[in-house]
């Protein structure tokens, strides 16, 4: 995403500081269209009438329950973002940090983790922190998600009745990545080794080392315990939503099986590198449900509904919060300049 600058070229009518979000929002709409077309094709292949009937059987209260459980996830993870921000010394309150966290979801389905850049820009405007100082917040937040999801997946697999080939490996890799990303000394040593091996981009490696050292503030036992508790509670809430949805559609495969499939599919979508994991997560979820004997006329609508009430709900929340976050950050920047 192109960042706004404090000055503008002659003749431009765009106000300084306003974000260029048109291209990113256009990409979100295109991706949403592809998402809908993909599920339409799968529904036609598995029986359009049966799939539609499954969706129509869901009541408004049931859909509201799914959205509420997703909201629990986002609010708990928002509290975790606030916890990390406080530990790093970012001088912003709970309201501002929650606003930044939720507003960043508007750019979840855009390339290059634009949502993270937007959050860092808001922090820069309101707290006066450069991107290099706020970068550790993004790193530790991502690592905490990996740790929570890895633990949930490992636990669900050990208690589920289904064996998912490769799932335990994914869980272990997620935990290893989380440990590396949250251990300042280890991460610094790896960055230093990478620089000595390649000799490339000395300034970039120096900044990464500086960011890694600042993670020490978030590596204490109380902070790790608190962040893991919030992350576990949030992701289990969404896994439970998937379990409820399958039960409502007459395909109850058990709580731990449902949670394992949901978390593994989410991780698989992230590993594809696609914005928001779109495509990879849905394909993995449908395939894993099929392995458990769930027919397409149930697995396709179940996957579509859970992705709408999780990923696309988050994007919708982000789009609602984004203007308020942008306005607040511009107001704070104007006061600082004055």
N, C-alpha and C positions, 0 to 999 in steps of 0.2 A: 504494500500500500504506500502510496506517495504521501509523505508527510508535508503538512502545511508549513510555510515559512513565515517569518515575521515581516517580510517585505514582499512586494508584488511588483511585477514588471509594468512599465508604462502602458496604459490603456486597458489593463485588466479590470474587470468589474467584480471579481471574486474577493470577498472580504478576507483579510488576513486571518489565519488561524483556523478557517473552516476546512474540514477534511474532504478529500476527494473520495467519497464512498460510492459514487455512481457505478463505477466499474465493478467493485466488489459486490454490490447489491445485485447487479445484473448477473454476475456469476452465480450468486445464490439462487436466483430465480431459474436460471438455466439448469442448475444442478437439481433443483426441486422438480423441474419438468422431466428430466431424465429419470429421477427417482420414481416419479409417478408412472412414466411410460414403462419402465422396467417391471414394476409390479403389475401393471395392466397386462403385459405380455405373459408373465408367470400365472396370473389369475386365469387368463384365457386358456393356457396350457393345462392347468389343473382343474378347470371347471369354473367358469365365471360366475354362474348362478350360485353354486355352492359357496364360493369364496365371499360373495356379496352377502349371502344369507348369514354367514358367520359374523360379519361386521355388523349387520343390522340387528342381530340378537343382543348386542351390547347396549346397555341402558346409559342414559346420561349420567346417572350416579356412578356407574362403573367406570366410565371414561374420566369422570371427575376424580375418582379415587386414584387412577393411574397417573393423572397429572399432579395430584397432591403428593404422591410418593416421589415423583420426579422432582417436584419443588423441594421436598425434604433433602434430596441429594444436593441440589444446587445451593441451598441455604447453608447446609453443613459444610460444604466445600468452600463456600464464601466465608464462613467463620474461620476455616482453616487458613484461607488467604489472609484474613485480617491478623490471625495469630502470627503468621510468618512475617507480615509487614511490620508488626510491632516489634518483633524480635530483631529485625534488621535495622530498626530505628527510623523507619519512614514516618514522618510526623503527620499522619492523617488519622481521622477517627473511623469508627466502625461504619458509619453511614457512607462515607466516601469510599472505603475499601470494598464494601458490598456492592456499591454502585459501579465501581470499576470492574469487579469480577463478573457481575451479571451483564453489564454493557458489552464486555468483550465477546460474549457469545454471539453477538450479531455477526461477527466475522468468522465463526467456527468453520463454515463450509467454504472458506476461501483459501487459496493456495498460500503456503509459506507462513502459517500460523499468524495471520494478520491480527487476530484478536489479541494475541500477546503483545504485539507492537502497539496497538491502540491503548491497552492498559498501561504500558510503560510510558506512552506519551502523556496520558492523563496524570500519571504520577509526576512526570517531569514538570508539567504546568503548575500543579497544585502544591507540590513539595519542593520544587526546584532541584530535583535529583536528575542527573544525566542518565541516559539509558544504561551506561556501564555499571552504575550503582544499583539500579533496580533489577538488572538482569538476574541476579541470584534468586530473587523472589519467584520469577518464572521457572527457573531450574528446579528449585526445591518443591514448588507446587506440582510440577510434572512428576518429579521423583516420588512424591508422596502418593500420587495417584497410582503409579506403578506398584509401589509397595502394598498399598491397600488391595488393589485388584489381584496382585500375585498371591497374597495371603488368602483372600476370599476364594480364589480359584483352587488353590492347593487344599484348603479346608473342604470346599464343596466336593472336589473329586474324591477325597478320602471318605466322604460320607454318602456319596451318590452310588447308585447301582449300575451306572454305565461307565464303561471305559472309553475315554476319548484319546485316541492315539496322538501323541505329541503334546497333549494339553499340559501335562506335568512339566515338560521341557519349557513350554511358554511361561508357566508360572515361575519356574526357577530363574529363567532369563530376566523376567520382570523384576524379581526380587534382587538379583545381582545388579541390574542397572540402577535400581533405586538405592542400593547400598553405595555403589560407586559415586552416584550423583550427590549423595548427602554426606560423604566423608571427605572433608576438605583436604586432609593430607594425602589421601589416596588419589583424589581427583587432580590435585596439584601435581603430584608425581607423574600421573599419566599424561597430563598436558605437557609437562616439561620433557618427558620422554618422546612425545610426538614431535615437539619442536626440534629436539636434538637430532631426531631421525630424519626429519624433512628439511629443516632449516628455513621453512617458508613463513611468511607473514609474522615477523617478530612482534609487531605492535599488537596484532590480534591475539597472539598467544599470551602476551603480557597481560592484556585485559582479561582474558579467560582465567589466568592464574589469580589475578586480583579478585575476580568474582568468586572463584572457588574458595579462596581464603575467607571471604566474608560469610560463607555458609556455616562457619564455626558457631555463629550465634544461634543457628537452627538445629544444631546437632546434639544438644543436651537431652538427657533422658526425659525430663518432663515435657519438652516441646515435641519430641518424637512420639511419646505416648499420647499426648493430646491430639496431634495431627493425625496419627493412625486411627484413633478412636473416631474422629470426625469423618475421616475418609471411609473407614469400614462401615459406619452407620449409613453414610450417604449411598454408597454403591450397593449395599445389601438392600436398601429401600427400593432401588430400581430393579434389582434381581427379584425381589418379592413381588413387585408389580408384574413382572413377566410370568411368575408362577401363578398369580391370580388370573391373569389374562388367559393362560392356557387352560386353567380349570374352568373358566367361564365358557370357553369354546369347546368344552368336552374332551380336552386332551391333557388331563392332569398327569404329569410325569414325575411328580414329587418336587418338593421345594429345592433340595440340593441339586437335583438334575437340572432344573430350570435355571437356577443361579449359575451353575457351571457353564451352561450353554450361553447364557446372556453375557457373562464376563469374558469368556473365551472369544466369543464373536466380536465383542467390543475391542478387545486387544488385537484380534486378527485384522479388524478394519483399520486400526491405527498403524499396524505394521505394513499395510499396503501403501501408506503414504498419501492416499487419496484424501481430499479435504473432508473432514468430518468422518472419515472412514467409510464414506458412502460407496456402496457397491460391494466392498470386501466384507463388511460386517453383515450385511443382509444375506449375501451368498453363504457365508459361514453358518449363520443362524438357521437358514432353511436346510442346508446340508446336514447339520447336526440333528435337527428335529427329524429329518428323514431317517437318519440312522436309528433313531428311537422309535421308528414306526409311525410317525405322524405324517398323514398324507398331505399333498400339496394344497388341497382345498382348505386345510386348516393352517398349515405352516406358513403359507404365503400371507394370508390376512393377519395372522398373529404377528409375524415379523413386521409387516407394514404398520400395524397399529402401535406396536411397542416402539418402533423407530420414530413415528410421528409424535408420540407422547414423551419421548426422551430427547433425541437429537433435535428434531424440528421444533419442539416446544421450547427448548433452550434457545434456539435461534430466534424464535418469536419473542421470548422474554428479552433477549439482547436488543432486538430492534426497538422494543418499547422503552428500554432503559437508556439506550445509546444517546438520544438527543439530550436527555437530562444530564448525563455524564459529560457530554461534550460542552454543553452550556456552562455547567459548573466549573469545568476546567478552564474555559476561556475567561470566565469571570474572575477566577483566582489569578490567572496570568495577568489580566488587566490591572488588578489591584497591586500585584507585585511590581509591574512596570511603573504604575503611578506612584 
